[in-house]
Amino acid sequence: MIARLPTNLWVKAHIAKCSALGVPVGVLHRGDPHSGIVVLKLNRLEAGCDILVQGRNERGALVWQPALEGRRVEEPEADAFIERQRQYDPDVWVIEVEDREERNLFENPKM
């Protein structure tokens, strides 16, 4: 089993990373500070949004699972999905990253 940081510290570290790179990032919803899962809204601006949901593999390592069948969607559809997730799990964290370069800066297994 892999040791895990509390979610709030993990989120803060990744927000600092994005900020240092000049990538706009914001917390849209704060979940459980210790163990809430994270939903990423990767806003590609004019190109639409990708939604990824945090999960763990069989070894406990972080993996990102594409939501909405992996489709890039318009922002209203992304927001509707996120609202459904929040209704289902109020402990979920929701992070929005605006990045035209199509990166997922939260995809660093060492953090």
Phi and psi restraints in degrees (value plus and minus 20) as a CYANA .aco file:
   2 ILE   PHI    -110.3   -70.3
   2 ILE   PSI     114.6   154.6
   3 ALA   PHI     -85.2   -45.2
   3 ALA   PSI     123.6   163.6
   4 ARG   PHI    -143.2  -103.2
   4 ARG   PSI     119.5   159.5
   5 LEU   PHI     -95.7   -55.7
   5 LEU   PSI     131.1   171.1
   6 PRO   PHI     -78.4   -38.4
   6 PRO   PSI     125.4   165.4
   7 THR   PHI     -75.3   -35.3
   7 THR   PSI     -62.8   -22.8
   8 ASN   PHI     -82.0   -42.0
   8 ASN   PSI     -57.6   -17.6
   9 LEU   PHI     -91.0   -51.0
   9 LEU   PSI     -59.0   -19.0
  10 TRP   PHI     -81.5   -41.5
  10 TRP   PSI     -65.0   -25.0
  11 VAL   PHI     -83.7   -43.7
  11 VAL   PSI     -66.0   -26.0
  12 LYS   PHI     -78.4   -38.4
  12 LYS   PSI     -61.7   -21.7
  13 ALA   PHI     -83.0   -43.0
  13 ALA   PSI     -62.4   -22.4
  14 HIS   PHI     -93.6   -53.6
  14 HIS   PSI     -52.6   -12.6
  15 ILE   PHI     -85.3   -45.3
  15 ILE   PSI     -61.0   -21.0
  16 ALA   PHI     -81.7   -41.7
  16 ALA   PSI     -60.5   -20.5
  17 LYS   PHI     -81.8   -41.8
  17 LYS   PSI     -67.8   -27.8
  18 CYS   PHI     -81.4   -41.4
  18 CYS   PSI     -65.7   -25.7
  19 SER   PHI     -81.0   -41.0
  19 SER   PSI     -61.1   -21.1
  20 ALA   PHI     -82.6   -42.6
  20 ALA   PSI     -49.0    -9.0
  21 LEU   PHI    -110.0   -70.0
  21 LEU   PSI     -19.8    20.2
  22 GLY   PHI      55.1    95.1
  22 GLY   PSI       2.5    42.5
  23 VAL   PHI    -116.8   -76.8
  23 VAL   PSI     101.7   141.7
  24 PRO   PHI     -82.9   -42.9
  24 PRO   PSI     111.9   151.9
  25 VAL   PHI    -166.6  -126.6
  25 VAL   PSI     125.4   165.4
  26 GLY   PHI    -171.4  -131.4
  26 GLY   PSI     133.0   173.0
  27 VAL   PHI    -112.3   -72.3
  27 VAL   PSI      93.8   133.8
  28 LEU   PHI    -105.1   -65.1
  28 LEU   PSI     -46.5    -6.5
  29 HIS   PHI    -173.7  -133.7
  29 HIS   PSI     109.9   149.9
  30 ARG   PHI    -114.9   -74.9
  30 ARG   PSI     108.0   148.0
  31 GLY   PHI    -123.8   -83.8
  31 GLY   PSI    -173.3  -133.3
  32 ASP   PHI     -81.7   -41.7
  32 ASP   PSI     105.8   145.8
  33 PRO   PHI     -87.3   -47.3
  33 PRO   PSI     -39.2     0.8
  34 HIS   PHI    -121.1   -81.1
  34 HIS   PSI     -57.1   -17.1
  35 SER   PHI    -164.0  -124.0
  35 SER   PSI      -4.0    36.0
  36 GLY   PHI     -87.4   -47.4
  36 GLY   PSI     124.3   164.3
  37 ILE   PHI     -99.5   -59.5
  37 ILE   PSI     146.6   186.6
  38 VAL   PHI    -137.5   -97.5
  38 VAL   PSI     115.0   155.0
  39 VAL   PHI    -131.5   -91.5
  39 VAL   PSI     106.0   146.0
  40 LEU   PHI    -121.0   -81.0
  40 LEU   PSI     109.0   149.0
  41 LYS   PHI    -125.4   -85.4
  41 LYS   PSI      83.1   123.1
  42 LEU   PHI    -112.6   -72.6
  42 LEU   PSI      76.7   116.7
  43 ASN   PHI    -104.3   -64.3
  43 ASN   PSI      93.4   133.4
  44 ARG   PHI    -114.0   -74.0
  44 ARG   PSI      -3.2    36.8
  45 LEU   PHI      40.0    80.0
  45 LEU   PSI    -137.1   -97.1
  46 GLU   PHI     -80.3   -40.3
  46 GLU   PSI     -44.0    -4.0
  47 ALA   PHI    -103.4   -63.4
  47 ALA   PSI     -27.8    12.2
  48 GLY   PHI      85.6   125.6
  48 GLY   PSI    -186.4  -146.4
  49 CYS   PHI    -147.5  -107.5
  49 CYS   PSI     121.6   161.6
  50 ASP   PHI    -126.1   -86.1
  50 ASP   PSI     118.1   158.1
  51 ILE   PHI    -136.8   -96.8
  51 ILE   PSI     107.5   147.5
  52 LEU   PHI    -143.9  -103.9
  52 LEU   PSI     121.4   161.4
  53 VAL   PHI    -136.6   -96.6
  53 VAL   PSI     111.2   151.2
  54 GLN   PHI     -90.7   -50.7
  54 GLN   PSI     118.7   158.7
  55 GLY   PHI    -167.6  -127.6
  55 GLY   PSI    -197.5  -157.5
  56 ARG   PHI    -148.9  -108.9
  56 ARG   PSI     122.9   162.9
  57 ASN   PHI    -105.2   -65.2
  57 ASN   PSI    -195.0  -155.0
  58 GLU   PHI     -83.7   -43.7
  58 GLU   PSI     -40.4    -0.4
  59 ARG   PHI    -113.7   -73.7
  59 ARG   PSI     -21.6    18.4
  60 GLY   PHI      69.8   109.8
  60 GLY   PSI     -16.8    23.2
  61 ALA   PHI     -97.8   -57.8
  61 ALA   PSI     126.7   166.7
  62 LEU   PHI     -84.7   -44.7
  62 LEU   PSI     115.1   155.1
  63 VAL   PHI    -154.6  -114.6
  63 VAL   PSI     133.0   173.0
  64 TRP   PHI    -130.2   -90.2
  64 TRP   PSI     102.8   142.8
  65 GLN   PHI    -124.7   -84.7
  65 GLN   PSI     105.3   145.3
  66 PRO   PHI     -88.0   -48.0
  66 PRO   PSI     115.9   155.9
  67 ALA   PHI    -114.0   -74.0
  67 ALA   PSI     152.5   192.5
  68 LEU   PHI      34.2    74.2
  68 LEU   PSI      20.9    60.9
  69 GLU   PHI      39.2    79.2
  69 GLU   PSI       3.8    43.8
  70 GLY   PHI      56.9    96.9
  70 GLY   PSI     -13.4    26.6
  71 ARG   PHI     -97.8   -57.8
  71 ARG   PSI     123.5   163.5
  72 ARG   PHI    -101.7   -61.7
  72 ARG   PSI     111.6   151.6
  73 VAL   PHI    -146.5  -106.5
  73 VAL   PSI     144.3   184.3
  74 GLU   PHI     -90.2   -50.2
  74 GLU   PSI     136.6   176.6
  75 GLU   PHI     -77.1   -37.1
  75 GLU   PSI     -60.8   -20.8
  76 PRO   PHI     -80.5   -40.5
  76 PRO   PSI     -57.0   -17.0
  77 GLU   PHI     -89.1   -49.1
  77 GLU   PSI     -58.7   -18.7
  78 ALA   PHI     -82.6   -42.6
  78 ALA   PSI     -65.2   -25.2
  79 ASP   PHI     -84.9   -44.9
  79 ASP   PSI     -56.4   -16.4
  80 ALA   PHI     -85.5   -45.5
  80 ALA   PSI     -61.4   -21.4
  81 PHE   PHI     -81.4   -41.4
  81 PHE   PSI     -66.0   -26.0
  82 ILE   PHI     -81.3   -41.3
  82 ILE   PSI     -62.0   -22.0
  83 GLU   PHI     -83.0   -43.0
  83 GLU   PSI     -60.1   -20.1
  84 ARG   PHI     -81.9   -41.9
  84 ARG   PSI     -60.9   -20.9
  85 GLN   PHI     -83.5   -43.5
  85 GLN   PSI     -61.3   -21.3
  86 ARG   PHI     -85.7   -45.7
  86 ARG   PSI     -56.2   -16.2
  87 GLN   PHI     -87.5   -47.5
  87 GLN   PSI     -59.4   -19.4
  88 TYR   PHI     -91.3   -51.3
  88 TYR   PSI     -60.9   -20.9
  89 ASP   PHI    -156.7  -116.7
  89 ASP   PSI      73.5   113.5
  90 PRO   PHI     -86.1   -46.1
  90 PRO   PSI     -30.6     9.4
  91 ASP   PHI    -107.4   -67.4
  91 ASP   PSI     -20.8    19.2
  92 VAL   PHI     -92.1   -52.1
  92 VAL   PSI     123.8   163.8
  93 TRP   PHI    -116.9   -76.9
  93 TRP   PSI     121.3   161.3
  94 VAL   PHI    -144.7  -104.7
  94 VAL   PSI     101.0   141.0
  95 ILE   PHI    -139.0   -99.0
  95 ILE   PSI     112.9   152.9
  96 GLU   PHI    -132.2   -92.2
  96 GLU   PSI     111.0   151.0
  97 VAL   PHI    -141.5  -101.5
  97 VAL   PSI     108.9   148.9
  98 GLU   PHI    -121.4   -81.4
  98 GLU   PSI      95.0   135.0
  99 ASP   PHI    -174.7  -134.7
  99 ASP   PSI      89.8   129.8
 100 ARG   PHI     -91.8   -51.8
 100 ARG   PSI     -36.8     3.2
 101 GLU   PHI    -101.2   -61.2
 101 GLU   PSI     -17.8    22.2
 102 GLU   PHI      45.9    85.9
 102 GLU   PSI       8.2    48.2
 103 ARG   PHI    -110.7   -70.7
 103 ARG   PSI     137.5   177.5
 104 ASN   PHI    -138.2   -98.2
 104 ASN   PSI      74.4   114.4
 105 LEU   PHI     -95.1   -55.1
 105 LEU   PSI     -21.1    18.9
 106 PHE   PHI    -114.1   -74.1
 106 PHE   PSI     -18.2    21.8
 107 GLU   PHI    -114.3   -74.3
 107 GLU   PSI      38.9    78.9
 108 ASN   PHI    -145.3  -105.3
 108 ASN   PSI      83.4   123.4
 109 PRO   PHI     -85.2   -45.2
 109 PRO   PSI     -34.0     6.0
 110 LYS   PHI    -103.4   -63.4
 110 LYS   PSI     -29.8    10.2
